[in-house]
Amino acid sequence: MSDRATAFDRMMNPWAYDADGNLTDRARAQEAARTQINSASAPGGGGGGGGTGFSADTNALTTAGNNSDQIHARLNTDGRGADEATTKVSTSLANWSTGKAAAGAAGTWDQCVAALGGTIGQTTQALRATATNYRQNESAVQHDLGA
C-alpha cells in the first residue's frame, strides 16, 4: 500500500484504489505527477547546502494541472448530486423545521462546493502557468547561453 493511502485520500479518490486498498495501475502511473519538494540536503535539492541546483518537472506540473482540472469537473457534477433530492425534501416539508433546515443545508453546501471549485480552478491555472513559465525560462536561458 502506498504512503498516499490515507483514509481521506481513499475517500476523495476512490478511483485510485482497488478492493484491497492498493493503488490501481492508473493511480500508480499518475503518482509521478504528485508534488515533490526538494530538500536542501538531497542531491539536486533546491537549498544552499550541498545541492547541485533546482529542477522542475514541467511534465509533472502539466499532468497535475490536468488532474486538478478533472477533479474540478467532477466536483461540479458529483458535488451537486444531492440537489434534486434536497429540493424535494425542503419543498415537501416546507412548513416543518426539517424542510427549512434542508434548504439551509443545501444553500450552505452549494456555497462550499462553489468555493472549493474556485480554489481548485485557481490551482489548475497556477499549475499550468508554472509549467509554462518554467519551460519559457529554460528556453530563454538555453538561448542566452547559446546552448
N, C-alpha and C positions, 0 to 999 in steps of 0.2 A: 504494500500500500504506500502511496506517495506521501510526502510530508504535507502535501496540499490537502489531503483527505480529512479535513475537519468537518464536523457536523454542519457548520454554516456553509462551507463550500459544497457539500453534498446536497444541501437543501437548495442553494442558489443555482447549482449547475448539475441537475440530476442526469442530464445527457452525458456527463463526463464519467459516470461510474457504472460498472456492471452490477449484477445482483449480489456479488460477493464484496462490493465496496472498493473494487480496484478500478484504477483509471482505464478507460476504454482506449483502443488504439488511436482513435481520433483525438482524444484528450492528450495522450502522450505526444502526438505529433504537434499539438499546439503548445505544449509545455515550454518549448524553446522561446515562445513569444512572451513569456512572463517576464516582468521587470526584474532585473538583477542589478544590485548596487555593488559597484566595485569598491572594495576596501583599499585603504592606503597601503596596507602591507601585502596585498595579494599581487601576484605577478600581473603586470599590465594594469594595476589598480590606478585609481584616479588621484590619490593623495600625493603629498610631497615626500613621503618616507619610503623610498626604495622602489616605487613603481616605475615602469618604463613609459608611462603615458596613459592617456584616456582613450577608450574606444567606445563607439556606439554602434549597435547592430540595427541599422536602419530598416532592414527587412523585418526584424522582430518588432520594431516600433510600428511599422505599417500593419503587420499581422495583428498586433494588439489593438490598433485603431479599428481594423475590420471586425475583430471580435467584439469590441465595445459597441460598434455600430449594430451588430446582430443582437446584442443584449438590449440595446435601445429599442430596436424594432419589436422584440419580443415583449418588452415592458409595456409598450403602447398597446399591445393586444392582450397579452396574458394578465397584465396588471389591471385591466378593466373587465375581467371575466365575470365578476360578481355584480356588475352594474345593473343588469336587467333584473336579476332576482331580487336585489336590494330595493330597486324601484317598486317592484310588485309588493314587497313586504311593506315598504313605507306608505304606499298608496292604499293597500288593503287595510292597514291598521292605522290610518291617518289620525283617527280620533283617540288612539291609545298612545301611551308614552313609548311603547316599543316601536311604533311606526315613526314617531318623531326622532327617537334615538337612532333608528336605522338610517333615516335620511341624513341626520347629522354625521353619523359614522361614514356614510357614503361620500359626503362632501369632504370630510377630512381625508379620507383615503384618496380621493381624486386629487386633492391638493398635494398630498405626499407623493403620489405617482408622478404628477407633473413636475414637482421639484426634483425628484430623483432623475426623471427623464432629462431635465435641463442640465443637471450635473453630468450625467453620462454623455449627453450630446457635446458638452464642453470638453469632456475628457477625450472623446473621439477626435474632435477637431484639434486638440492640443497634441495628441499623439501623432496625428498625420502631419501637422505643421512642424513638429520637432523632427520627424524623419526627413521631411523636405528640406528643412534648414540645415541639418547635418549633411545631406547629400550636396546641397548647393555650396556650403562652406568647404567641404572636402574637395569638390571640383575646383573651387576658386584657389585653394591652397596649392593643389597639384598644378594648376595653370601658372600660378605665380612662381612656383619653384621650377617650372619648365619640365615637370615630370610627364 
